[in-house]
Amino acid sequence: MATVNKEMTIGEVLNIDRRTAPIFLGFGMHCLGCPVSTGESIQDAAAVHGVDAEKLVEELNKFLAEEAK
């Protein structure tokens, strides 16, 4: 099972599983297709969008763990 961390880019997470997109959208991060999504970390993107990076990563990992079952 893949594990997400704050240093990964949104693009890297989407490459692991495209079905994580709604999680990003739910956190108000609508930049999934933006070129920046492949160059800045989740932590940096979260800061720009006023999102708690820890909570976002937790939700992403929870989703991936459930899907791995």
N, C-alpha and C positions, 0 to 999 in steps of 0.2 A: 504494500500500500504506500502510495506517495504521501508525503507530509509537506504541508505548506509552512513557510516561515516568512517573517516580515521583510526579509531581504530579497525575496523573489519578486519578479515582476508580475503584473496582471496577465500579461501574455504567456508567461511560463505556466501559470495556474490554469489558464484556459487550454493550453496544450495538453495538460494532464487530463482534464475533463471539461469539455465545453459546457456541461450541465451546471457548472459553478456560476455561470453568467447571472442567473437570477439572484444569487447571493450578493454579488457586487451591485447589481441594480437596486436591490433592497436596501443597501447601505447608501444609496444616492450616488453611486459611482457609475456614471453612464458613459464613461470614456473607454469602453471595451475595445472599440475599433480604432481609437485614436493612436497615432504613432507613438505618443508618449507612453502608452500602456506597455510597450515593449522595452522602454528604456529607463523607467524610474521604478523604484521599489514600491511594494505595497505600503510600506511605512511612509514613504514620501508622498505617494498618492493620497493616502488616508489623511495626512496632515493638510494637504491642499484642500481636501473636501470636508474637513472637520469631522473625520470619522475616527473612532477608536480602533487602531490597527490591531490591538490584541483581540478585541471582540470579533473583528472580521476574520482574522486568522483562525480563531477558535471555531467559528461557524463553518469556515471552509474545511477544516480538518474533521469536524463532526460529520459533515456531508460525505467527505471522501471515505471516512471510516464506515459509515452506514452502507455506502455503495460497494465496499469491498466485501461485505458479508455475503 
